[in-house]
Amino acid sequence: MLGLTAFFDALREDRRVWPLMLLICCTMIGSALVVPMLSLYAQSFGVSATLVGMLVTIFGIGRIVANFPSGWLSQKFGRRPLLAAGPAITAIGAVGAALTGDFYWLLFWRFVEGVGSGMYQTVSLAALADLSTPKTRSRLVGVYQAALQIGASIGPFMGGYVAKYFGLAAPFWVLFLIAIVTCVLALMTFKDVPVTTQPSRSMSGSLGRSRGLMSLPFISISLVNAIKFFTRTACMFQLIPLLGVAKFSLDVGQIGLAITIIAFAMLLVLPSATLMCDKVGSRIAVLLSCLLTIVGLGLILAGSHPAWFWSSMIVYGLASGLSTAAIGAYTIEVLPRHKYGEGMGLQRTISDVGYVAGPVFAGAVADLSGYGNAGGIVATMALVAVAAIVFLFTSARSTAGRPTSDD
């Protein structure tokens, strides 16, 4: 209850947050619409399984290309134009994907969609950081992620039924409509917060040296976020479903339920996660989330009874929700306000490299280690541990709840 109260308090304290939450929810509904039918749509072109997988990879590459330039441009020209341009580009990609009769053009249009997605998500995070204060940053990050998770949960359900009743290309048309609506809403409802383009004089002190794009705290938290993205695609998208079928004899429906449980656990823990960031500091919360991620992944290896699998899903989902709130709050904390756009763009670029690399690494370890999919899980746990250790020794002490020199 306290966590939910903090959520609503954050929304009441600053009405400017509402348009941003609505926009990110709409954007995630649109992005997730195509998830259930994407592979089937690709197969309808008669291509190999490898090329089908490229539809996910090329989308991630589009995000990588867009992230940093979008953040930099938003710092120069304001967040609002980029918040509108991202959905507009996504709409163009959606129309192209729906109309194309050639698979390689489909890859191109998915790349365009990735560019639009990277642009919007990077700039929306920077806009959220603009609105935040040391008192509200962890709560606003939690509210933002809750809106994102709600959209990501509604999208696949809606997209599956749209594809079922109107054809495999139909979700792209719905994505087009949602993207256009999001673009119009961004232009009509969002107002930029004035942001200084030069650091304050106080930033030249010791705090200034610990805050910035090249500071160790920012680099280390970006590494943690990259491993989080890596873990999501390597484990949740690839290894966990395979282990669920091979080790626990689950069917496809149960695997889908498992992914839903992860998403629900993430959403459920977000209010409490924001409170934890306020109480113990975002730095400690990041480290706890890494430990909990290792425990969650380890549970799936602990035994062959299905109870181990379902326990793993719950713990991993809770860890993901905690890490989402903690990483976002800590990132805003260690970036100076005049670098929010570039910082969010750089961090998402680093993170999306992990997103793209995860399935490739997991598959290679599973094939070459001799331990199969379990070997991929162990290797991922080791990477999470390494990232946590690096973060422990290079991160700055959390200042959650206390004003900083550039806020």
Secondary structure, DSSP 8 states (H G I E B T S, - for coil): -HHHHHHHHHHHH-TTHHHHHHHHHHHHHHHHHTTTTHHHHHHTTT--HHHHHHHHHHHHHHHHHHHHHHHHHHHHH-HHHHHHHHHHHHHHHHHHHHH--SHHHHHHHHHHHHHHHHHHHHHHHHHHHHH--TTTHHHHHHHHHHHHHHHHHHHHHHHHHHHHHH-TTHHHHHHHHHHHHHHHHHHHH-------SS--GGGGSHHHHTSSTTSHHHHHHHHHHHHHHHHIIIIIIIIHHHHHHHTT---HHHHHHHHHHHHHHHHHHHHHHHHHHHHH-HHHHHHHHHHHHHHHHHHHHH-SSHHHHHHHHHHHHHHHHHHHHHHHHHHHHHS-GGGHHHHHHHHHHHHHHHHHHHHHHHHHHHHHSSSHHHHHHHHHHHHHHHHHHHHHHHS----TTS--TT-
